[in-house]
Amino acid sequence: MSKIKKASTNFVNKNIMINECPEIYAINLIEGRWILIICCLLNQGKQRFSELKRKIPNITERMLTLQLRKMEENQLITRTVYPEVPPRVEYELTESGKKLKPIIKKLEEWGVQHREMISKKAF
């Protein structure tokens, strides 16, 4: 629950909603600017840190590291370190993370439809 102070009303309300509403729990796992992008990239298969960084040029290394750690903690991805010199680390979606693929596809479809609807109303 990142930036929300534990004593704040927002923190209490968010926790209540997470515990009472499975949709809010799920959204909490994938919310933010980067996690869905990382999921989309990992839907294509295993990726190294440098590959992810190259494909998301506006993300800092620190932010990518933080997001990958959050995703690993939430069991959306696995991190595999290979005993090589230099070490090779790969990230991939867990079985639970792979189940996001049809959800992301539906979001894509909805986004296209919504964008078209909004652009038609603009004229």
N, CA and C of each residue as an Amber inpcrd file, in Angstrom:
protein
   369
   0.8220000  -1.1620000   0.0000000   0.0000000   0.0000000   0.0000000
   0.8760000   1.2390000   0.0000000   1.8560000   1.2160000  -0.7280000
   2.9190000   2.1800000  -0.9790000   2.8750000   3.4900000  -0.2180000
   2.2940000   4.5320000  -0.7970000   2.4450000   5.8800000  -0.2710000
   1.3890000   6.2520000   0.7620000   0.4310000   5.3960000   1.0060000
  -0.6420000   5.7220000   1.9420000  -0.1910000   5.3670000   3.3550000
  -0.2870000   6.3410000   4.2580000   0.1050000   6.1070000   5.6470000
  -0.8900000   5.1600000   6.2950000  -0.3790000   4.2520000   7.1350000
  -1.2170000   3.2190000   7.7340000  -2.3070000   3.7690000   8.6400000
  -2.1320000   4.9490000   9.2010000  -3.1350000   5.5350000  10.0810000
  -4.1550000   6.3750000   9.3220000  -3.9410000   6.5920000   8.0360000
  -4.8190000   7.4750000   7.2760000  -6.1540000   6.8110000   6.9550000
  -7.1350000   7.6420000   6.7150000  -8.4540000   7.1550000   6.3170000
  -8.3570000   6.4230000   4.9910000  -7.5340000   6.9310000   4.0640000
  -7.3560000   6.2590000   2.7660000  -6.8520000   4.8380000   2.9420000
  -5.8780000   4.6500000   3.8330000  -5.3170000   3.3230000   4.0650000
  -6.3960000   2.3880000   4.6070000  -7.1470000   2.8570000   5.5910000
  -8.2050000   2.0410000   6.1940000  -9.2590000   1.7000000   5.1410000
  -9.6960000   2.7130000   4.3900000 -10.7050000   2.4660000   3.3530000
 -10.2060000   1.5060000   2.2820000  -8.9700000   1.6860000   1.8690000
  -8.4080000   0.8120000   0.8370000  -8.3500000  -0.6280000   1.3390000
  -7.9140000  -0.8200000   2.5740000  -7.8580000  -2.1720000   3.1320000
  -9.2360000  -2.8050000   3.2450000 -10.2190000  -2.0220000   3.6460000
 -11.5850000  -2.5470000   3.7260000 -12.0400000  -2.9930000   2.3490000
 -11.8170000  -2.1430000   1.3490000 -12.2420000  -2.4810000  -0.0090000
 -11.4900000  -3.6870000  -0.5590000 -10.2060000  -3.7800000  -0.2800000
  -9.4160000  -4.9200000  -0.7450000  -9.9360000  -6.2110000  -0.1320000
 -10.3070000  -6.1440000   1.1380000 -10.8000000  -7.3400000   1.8290000
 -12.2350000  -7.6890000   1.4600000 -13.0280000  -6.7040000   1.0950000
 -14.4480000  -6.9310000   0.8300000 -14.7830000  -7.1230000  -0.6460000
 -13.9060000  -6.6520000  -1.5090000 -14.2320000  -6.6270000  -2.9360000
 -13.0980000  -7.2510000  -3.7470000 -13.3090000  -8.4570000  -4.2730000
 -12.2380000  -9.1220000  -5.0340000 -11.7470000  -8.3110000  -6.2260000
 -12.6290000  -7.5130000  -6.8290000 -12.2160000  -6.6970000  -7.9680000
 -11.1840000  -5.6560000  -7.5420000 -11.3900000  -5.0550000  -6.3790000
 -10.4520000  -4.0560000  -5.8730000  -9.1320000  -4.7320000  -5.5110000
  -9.2060000  -5.9240000  -4.9310000  -7.9870000  -6.6830000  -4.6200000
  -7.1820000  -6.9070000  -5.9040000  -7.8750000  -7.3500000  -6.9570000
  -7.1940000  -7.6330000  -8.2270000  -6.6070000  -6.3680000  -8.8370000
  -7.3740000  -5.2950000  -8.8520000  -6.8850000  -4.0240000  -9.4110000
  -5.6610000  -3.5530000  -8.6410000  -5.6710000  -3.7230000  -7.3330000
  -4.5390000  -3.3030000  -6.4970000  -3.2480000  -4.0070000  -6.9150000
  -3.3460000  -5.2420000  -7.3950000  -2.1590000  -5.9950000  -7.8070000
  -1.5570000  -5.4810000  -9.1130000  -2.3900000  -4.9140000  -9.9710000
  -1.9010000  -4.5130000 -11.2930000  -1.9910000  -3.0120000 -11.5340000
  -2.3510000  -2.2510000 -10.4950000  -2.4940000  -0.8020000 -10.6770000
  -1.1380000  -0.1360000 -10.8760000  -1.1900000   1.0480000 -11.3860000
   0.0320000   1.8120000 -11.6040000   0.3710000   1.8980000 -13.0680000
   1.3800000   2.6570000 -13.3340000   1.7550000   2.9730000 -14.7070000
   2.4650000   1.8330000 -15.4250000   3.1910000   0.9730000 -14.7020000
   4.1310000   0.0630000 -15.3570000   3.7400000  -1.4100000 -15.3320000
   2.9880000  -1.8580000 -14.3510000   2.7770000  -3.2990000 -14.1710000
   2.0690000  -3.9300000 -15.3650000   1.0410000  -3.2800000 -15.8900000
   0.3660000  -3.8570000 -17.0590000   1.2850000  -3.9020000 -18.2760000
   2.1210000  -2.8940000 -18.4210000   3.0880000  -2.8950000 -19.5360000
   4.0440000  -4.0810000 -19.3890000   4.5380000  -4.2820000 -18.1840000
   5.4600000  -5.4020000 -17.9320000   4.7450000  -6.7270000 -18.1900000
   3.4860000  -6.8430000 -17.7530000   2.7190000  -8.0700000 -18.0080000
   2.5640000  -8.3200000 -19.5020000   2.2560000  -7.2710000 -20.2480000
   2.1130000  -7.4180000 -21.7110000   3.4030000  -7.9240000 -22.3400000
   4.5250000  -7.3670000 -21.9130000   5.8150000  -7.8030000 -22.4520000
   6.1320000  -9.2380000 -22.0550000   5.8340000  -9.6000000 -20.8160000
   6.1250000 -10.9650000 -20.3640000   5.1430000 -11.9850000 -20.9280000
   4.0130000 -11.5210000 -21.4660000   3.1010000 -12.4290000 -22.1810000
   3.7900000 -13.0090000 -23.4050000   4.8180000 -12.3160000 -23.9030000
   5.5590000 -12.7800000 -25.0700000   6.5980000 -13.8360000 -24.7000000
   6.8190000 -14.0440000 -23.4090000   7.7950000 -15.0310000 -22.9580000
   8.7890000 -14.4180000 -21.9830000   9.7480000 -15.2400000 -21.5640000
  10.7750000 -14.7970000 -20.6160000  11.5080000 -13.5790000 -21.1470000
  11.8690000 -12.6940000 -20.2260000  12.6020000 -11.4930000 -20.6140000
  13.6710000 -11.2140000 -19.5690000  14.7840000 -10.7170000 -20.0360000
  15.8300000 -10.2550000 -19.1330000  15.5410000  -8.8050000 -18.7510000
  16.1480000  -8.3730000 -17.6460000  15.9650000  -7.0060000 -17.1710000
  16.2820000  -6.0040000 -18.2760000  17.4130000  -6.2100000 -18.9470000
  17.8400000  -5.2700000 -19.9880000  16.8450000  -5.2280000 -21.1540000
  16.2230000  -6.3650000 -21.4650000  15.2230000  -6.3920000 -22.5310000
  13.9910000  -5.5750000 -22.1340000  13.5520000  -5.7780000 -20.9030000
  12.4030000  -5.0180000 -20.4150000  12.7080000  -3.5250000 -20.4130000
  13.8830000  -3.1730000 -19.9280000  14.2820000  -1.7680000 -19.8620000
  14.3240000  -1.1540000 -21.2630000  14.8350000  -1.8750000 -22.2150000
  14.9290000  -1.3760000 -23.5930000  13.5350000  -1.1920000 -24.2060000
  12.6050000  -2.0800000 -23.8660000  11.2600000  -2.0120000 -24.4360000
  10.3650000  -0.9930000 -23.7270000  10.8010000  -0.5350000 -22.5570000
  10.0680000   0.5080000 -21.8250000  11.0470000   1.6550000 -21.5980000
  11.3370000   2.4220000 -22.6200000  12.4200000   3.4070000 -22.5340000
  12.2320000   4.5080000 -21.4900000  11.0160000   4.8310000 -21.1100000
  10.8060000   5.9180000 -20.1580000  10.8450000   5.4810000 -18.7030000
  11.0360000   4.2100000 -18.4320000  11.0960000   3.7370000 -17.0550000
  12.5550000   3.7810000 -16.5870000  12.7500000   4.1960000 -15.3440000
  14.1110000   4.1950000 -14.8070000  14.4470000   2.7830000 -14.3410000
  15.7260000   2.5080000 -14.2060000  16.1460000   1.1900000 -13.7160000
  15.6020000   0.9470000 -12.3160000  15.6390000   1.9830000 -11.4940000
  15.1370000   1.8490000 -10.1240000  13.6470000   1.5050000 -10.1180000
  12.8600000   2.2020000 -10.9330000  11.4230000   1.9430000 -10.9870000
  11.1370000   0.5520000 -11.5340000  11.8690000   0.1320000 -12.5610000
  11.6820000  -1.2080000 -13.1020000  11.9920000  -2.2420000 -12.0280000
  13.0690000  -2.0430000 -11.2950000  13.4270000  -2.9590000 -10.2090000
  12.3150000  -3.0230000  -9.1700000  11.8020000  -1.8700000  -8.7590000
  10.7320000  -1.8290000  -7.7590000   9.4740000  -2.5300000  -8.2520000
   9.1190000  -2.2980000  -9.5070000   7.9180000  -2.9210000 -10.0580000
   8.0780000  -4.4380000 -10.1710000   9.2500000  -4.8900000 -10.6090000
   9.4980000  -6.3260000 -10.7030000   9.4640000  -6.9740000  -9.3210000
  10.0190000  -6.3060000  -8.3300000   9.9710000  -6.8390000  -6.9600000
   8.5370000  -6.9420000  -6.4630000   7.7340000  -5.9080000  -6.7280000
   6.3270000  -5.9150000  -6.3180000   5.5860000  -7.0660000  -6.9950000
   5.8510000  -7.2500000  -8.2800000   5.1870000  -8.3170000  -9.0210000
   5.6180000  -9.6940000  -8.5270000   6.8830000  -9.8200000  -8.1730000
   7.3780000 -11.0870000  -7.6400000   6.7620000 -11.3570000  -6.2680000
   6.7080000 -10.3270000  -5.4410000   6.1030000 -10.4500000  -4.1070000
   4.6340000 -10.8590000  -4.2090000   3.9430000 -10.3470000  -5.2170000
   2.5330000 -10.6740000  -5.4290000   2.3380000 -11.9400000  -6.2610000
   3.4290000 -12.6340000  -6.5370000   3.4300000 -13.9100000  -7.2490000
   2.8280000 -13.8190000  -8.6500000   3.0880000 -12.6900000  -9.2950000
   2.6900000 -12.5330000 -10.6910000   3.8120000 -12.9740000 -11.6250000
   5.0560000 -12.8720000 -11.1500000   6.2120000 -13.2660000 -11.9520000
   7.1730000 -14.0900000 -11.1010000   8.0410000 -14.7990000 -11.7980000
   9.1530000 -15.4680000 -11.1270000  10.4410000 -14.8750000 -11.6740000
  11.4430000 -14.8840000 -10.8300000  12.7660000 -14.3700000 -11.1750000
  13.7220000 -15.5470000 -11.0850000  14.3800000 -15.8590000 -12.1880000
  15.3160000 -16.9820000 -12.2180000  16.7220000 -16.4410000 -12.4480000
  17.6220000 -16.7780000 -11.5240000  19.0210000 -16.3700000 -11.6350000
  19.8210000 -17.5920000 -12.0690000  20.5550000 -17.4560000 -13.1520000
  21.3770000 -18.5510000 -13.6570000  22.8080000 -18.3690000 -13.1640000
  23.4320000 -19.4580000 -12.6990000  24.7990000 -19.3600000 -12.1590000
  25.8390000 -19.2370000 -13.2600000  25.8950000 -18.0730000 -13.8500000
  26.8420000 -17.7890000 -14.9240000  27.6170000 -16.5300000 -14.5620000
  28.6780000 -16.2920000 -15.2970000  29.4360000 -15.0560000 -15.1250000
  29.4310000 -14.3330000 -16.4650000  28.8760000 -13.1450000 -16.5400000
  28.0970000 -12.4600000 -15.5040000  26.7550000 -13.1660000 -15.2980000
  26.1450000 -12.9620000 -14.1410000  24.8730000 -13.6470000 -13.8610000
  23.7830000 -13.2440000 -14.8550000  22.9890000 -14.2130000 -15.2160000
  21.8550000 -13.9740000 -16.1150000  20.5870000 -14.1300000 -15.2890000
  19.7100000 -13.1380000 -15.3730000  18.4490000 -13.1560000 -14.6360000
  17.3140000 -13.0180000 -15.6440000  16.3310000 -13.8980000 -15.5310000
  15.1730000 -13.8320000 -16.4200000  13.9020000 -13.7400000 -15.5940000
  12.9400000 -13.0310000 -16.1370000  11.6310000 -12.8690000 -15.5040000
  10.5890000 -13.5050000 -16.4070000   9.6210000 -14.1600000 -15.7810000
   8.5110000 -14.7120000 -16.5430000   7.2590000 -14.7210000 -15.6820000
   6.1140000 -14.7420000 -16.3490000   4.8570000 -14.7740000 -15.6310000
   4.6710000 -16.1230000 -14.9420000   4.1010000 -16.0870000 -13.7540000
   3.7090000 -17.3250000 -13.0690000   2.4240000 -17.8170000 -13.7310000
   1.9430000 -18.9670000 -13.3150000   0.6600000 -19.4600000 -13.8360000
  -0.4410000 -18.4510000 -13.5290000  -0.4100000 -17.8830000 -12.3410000
  -1.3910000 -16.8680000 -11.9750000  -1.2450000 -15.6370000 -12.8630000
  -0.0220000 -15.2200000 -13.1210000   0.2270000 -14.0760000 -13.9870000
  -0.2380000 -14.3240000 -15.4160000  -0.0830000 -15.5550000 -15.8950000
  -0.5140000 -15.8920000 -17.2550000  -2.0300000 -15.8020000 -17.4020000
  -2.7410000 -15.9670000 -16.2930000  -4.2020000 -15.8730000 -16.3330000
  -4.6740000 -14.4410000 -16.5690000  -3.7680000 -13.4760000 -16.4940000
  -4.1100000 -12.0850000 -16.8000000  -4.2460000 -11.8490000 -18.3050000
  -3.6840000 -12.7330000 -19.1140000  -3.6550000 -12.5130000 -20.5670000
  -5.0390000 -12.2450000 -21.1640000  -6.0720000 -13.0730000 -20.8820000
  -7.3850000 -12.7580000 -21.4680000  -8.0000000 -11.4870000 -20.8880000
  -7.6540000 -11.1610000 -19.6600000  -8.1550000  -9.9300000 -19.0450000
  -7.5310000  -8.7240000 -19.7370000  -6.2350000  -8.8010000 -19.9820000
  -5.5370000  -7.7210000 -20.6820000  -6.0900000  -7.5790000 -22.0990000
  -6.3930000  -8.6940000 -22.7440000  -6.9720000  -8.6660000 -24.0920000
  -8.3230000  -7.9630000 -24.0740000  -9.1420000  -8.2520000 -23.0720000
 -10.4470000  -7.5920000 -22.9440000 -10.2800000  -6.0970000 -22.6900000
  -9.2950000  -5.7220000 -21.8720000  -9.0140000  -4.3020000 -21.6450000
  -8.6170000  -3.6240000 -22.9490000  -7.8180000  -4.3180000 -23.7450000
  -7.4020000  -3.7870000 -25.0480000  -8.6260000  -3.5390000 -25.9230000
  -9.5090000  -4.5340000 -26.0050000 -10.7050000  -4.4060000 -26.8310000
 -11.5710000  -3.2450000 -26.3430000 -11.7760000  -3.1680000 -25.0450000
 -12.5680000  -2.0880000 -24.4770000 -11.9200000  -0.7380000 -24.7720000
 -10.5950000  -0.6610000 -24.6200000  -9.8790000   0.5860000 -24.8770000
 -10.0440000   1.0670000 -26.3050000  -9.9570000   0.1440000 -27.2620000
 -10.1350000   0.5030000 -28.6730000 -11.5520000   1.0280000 -28.8960000
 -12.5480000   0.3090000 -28.3720000 -13.9460000   0.7290000 -28.5360000
 -14.2000000   2.0810000 -27.8810000 -13.6690000   2.2680000 -26.6900000
 -13.8820000   3.5150000 -25.9600000 -13.2180000   4.6860000 -26.6830000
 -12.0030000   4.4830000 -27.1570000 -11.2850000   5.5380000 -27.8890000
 -12.0690000   5.9440000 -29.1380000 -12.5990000   4.9370000 -29.8630000
 -13.3890000   5.2370000 -31.0540000 -14.6470000   6.0120000 -30.7010000
 -15.3190000   5.6190000 -29.6190000 -16.5370000   6.2900000 -29.1930000
 -16.2480000   7.7520000 -28.8260000 -15.1600000   7.9670000 -28.0750000
 -14.7940000   9.3260000 -27.6630000 -14.3990000  10.1740000 -28.8690000
 -13.6570000   9.5870000 -29.8000000 -13.2170000  10.3750000 -30.9660000
 -14.4030000  10.7230000 -31.8700000 -15.4250000   9.8630000 -31.9410000
 -16.6130000  10.1780000 -32.7480000 -17.3810000  11.3260000 -32.1210000
 -17.4300000  11.3850000 -30.7950000 -18.1700000  12.4420000 -30.0950000
 -17.4250000  13.7720000 -30.1720000 -16.1290000  13.7210000 -30.4330000
 -15.3480000  14.9520000 -30.4980000 -15.6540000  15.7490000 -31.7540000
 -16.2450000  15.1010000 -32.7510000 -16.5350000  15.7940000 -34.0130000
 -17.9630000  16.1880000 -34.1010000
